[in-house]
Amino acid sequence: MARPEHHHRIDYLEFAVASIDAAKAFFGAAFGWTFQDYGPDYCEFRDGRLTGGFFHGDARPGGALVVIYSNDLLQTQAAVEAAGGKVVRPVFDFPGGRRFHFADPDGYEWAAWSEQ
C-alpha cells in the first residue's frame, strides 16, 4: 500500500527514554497524549495529529530519531548513499513495516521506513 503523498516526508519521531512508564506518565498528564504499547521496550504516542514512539534506551537531549516515509525503501537507501549519507543500521523488519537508519553528512541519525 503505497502512499505517494507521504513519500520522503517526515512521518514519525522516536525518542530514547530511560523509562517508558515515566515518559507515558509525563506526556499523558502534561499534554493528554495517548499510547499504544508494543512490548516492554516500545510504545507509540499520539498527540492528536502526529504519532511517534518512545523506546527504552540511552536518553540524550536532542536525540529524537526523525523517521521519513518511503514508497520504495531500497531506492531511498540508494539515494541516501548517493547523496553522501551512510547506512548505520541496515534494513530490518518491525511490526508494520521495514526500515533502515542512516547518518547525514553532519552525523545526525535518521531513519526511513515503508510498509511491508
C-alpha positions as CSV (number, residue, x, y, z in Angstrom):
1,M,0.0,0.0,0.0
2,A,2.0,3.0,-1.2
3,R,1.3,6.5,0.0
4,P,2.7,8.8,-2.8
5,E,1.6,11.9,-0.9
6,H,3.9,10.9,2.0
7,H,7.0,9.9,0.0
8,H,10.1,11.5,1.5
9,R,8.2,13.5,4.2
10,I,8.8,13.4,7.9
11,D,6.4,10.8,9.1
12,Y,7.3,9.7,12.7
13,L,9.5,10.7,15.6
14,E,11.2,8.4,18.1
15,F,12.7,9.3,21.4
16,A,15.0,7.2,23.6
17,V,13.8,7.3,27.2
18,A,15.2,5.9,30.4
19,S,11.7,4.7,31.4
20,I,8.7,4.2,29.1
21,D,6.3,4.3,32.0
22,A,7.7,7.7,33.2
23,A,7.5,9.1,29.7
24,K,3.9,8.0,29.3
25,A,3.0,9.4,32.7
26,F,4.6,12.8,31.9
27,F,3.3,13.3,28.4
28,G,-0.1,11.8,29.2
29,A,-0.5,14.2,32.2
30,A,1.1,17.2,30.6
31,F,-0.5,17.1,27.2
32,G,-3.2,14.4,27.2
33,W,-1.3,12.1,24.7
34,T,-2.5,8.5,24.3
35,F,-0.3,5.5,23.9
36,Q,-0.2,2.0,22.3
37,D,2.3,-0.4,23.8
38,Y,4.3,-2.7,21.5
39,G,6.1,-4.9,24.0
40,P,8.1,-3.8,27.1
41,D,10.6,-1.7,25.3
42,Y,8.5,0.4,22.9
43,C,5.3,2.4,22.9
44,E,3.7,4.6,20.3
45,F,2.4,8.1,21.3
46,R,-0.4,10.0,19.6
47,D,-0.8,13.7,20.2
48,G,-4.0,14.1,18.1
49,R,-2.1,14.9,14.9
50,L,1.3,13.3,14.9
51,T,2.4,9.8,16.0
52,G,5.8,8.8,17.3
53,G,7.4,6.4,19.7
54,F,9.3,6.1,22.9
55,F,11.9,3.3,23.1
56,H,13.9,2.2,26.1
57,G,17.5,3.3,25.6
58,D,20.1,5.9,26.4
59,A,18.1,9.2,26.7
60,R,20.1,12.0,25.1
61,P,18.8,15.6,24.9
62,G,18.2,16.5,21.3
63,G,18.3,12.8,20.4
64,A,15.0,12.3,18.6
65,L,15.0,9.9,15.7
66,V,13.3,11.6,12.7
67,V,11.7,9.0,10.5
68,I,10.9,9.6,6.9
69,Y,8.3,7.6,4.9
70,S,9.4,5.9,1.6
71,N,7.3,4.4,-1.2
72,D,10.5,2.4,-2.2
73,L,12.9,1.7,0.7
74,L,15.7,0.4,-1.4
75,Q,15.5,3.3,-3.8
76,T,15.6,5.7,-0.9
77,Q,18.6,3.9,0.6
78,A,20.4,4.3,-2.8
79,A,19.5,8.0,-2.9
80,V,20.8,8.5,0.7
81,E,24.1,6.8,-0.1
82,A,24.5,8.6,-3.4
83,A,24.0,11.9,-1.6
84,G,26.7,11.1,0.9
85,G,24.8,9.5,3.7
86,K,26.0,6.4,5.5
87,V,23.7,3.5,6.4
88,V,24.2,2.9,10.2
89,R,21.6,0.2,10.6
90,P,20.7,-2.0,7.6
91,V,17.1,-2.6,6.5
92,F,15.2,-4.6,9.2
93,D,11.6,-5.7,9.8
94,F,9.4,-4.4,12.6
95,P,5.7,-4.7,13.3
96,G,4.1,-2.8,10.5
97,G,6.9,-2.5,8.0
98,R,10.6,-2.3,7.3
99,R,13.2,0.5,7.8
100,F,16.9,1.4,7.9
101,H,18.8,4.1,9.7
102,F,21.3,6.4,8.2
103,A,23.7,9.3,9.2
104,D,23.6,12.5,7.3
105,P,26.9,14.3,6.5
106,D,26.9,16.0,9.9
107,G,26.4,12.7,11.7
108,Y,22.8,13.1,12.7
109,E,20.9,9.8,12.7
110,W,17.7,9.5,10.7
111,A,15.5,6.6,9.6
112,A,13.4,5.8,6.5
113,W,10.5,3.3,6.6
114,S,8.0,1.7,4.4
115,E,5.1,-0.7,4.9
116,Q,5.7,-4.5,4.3
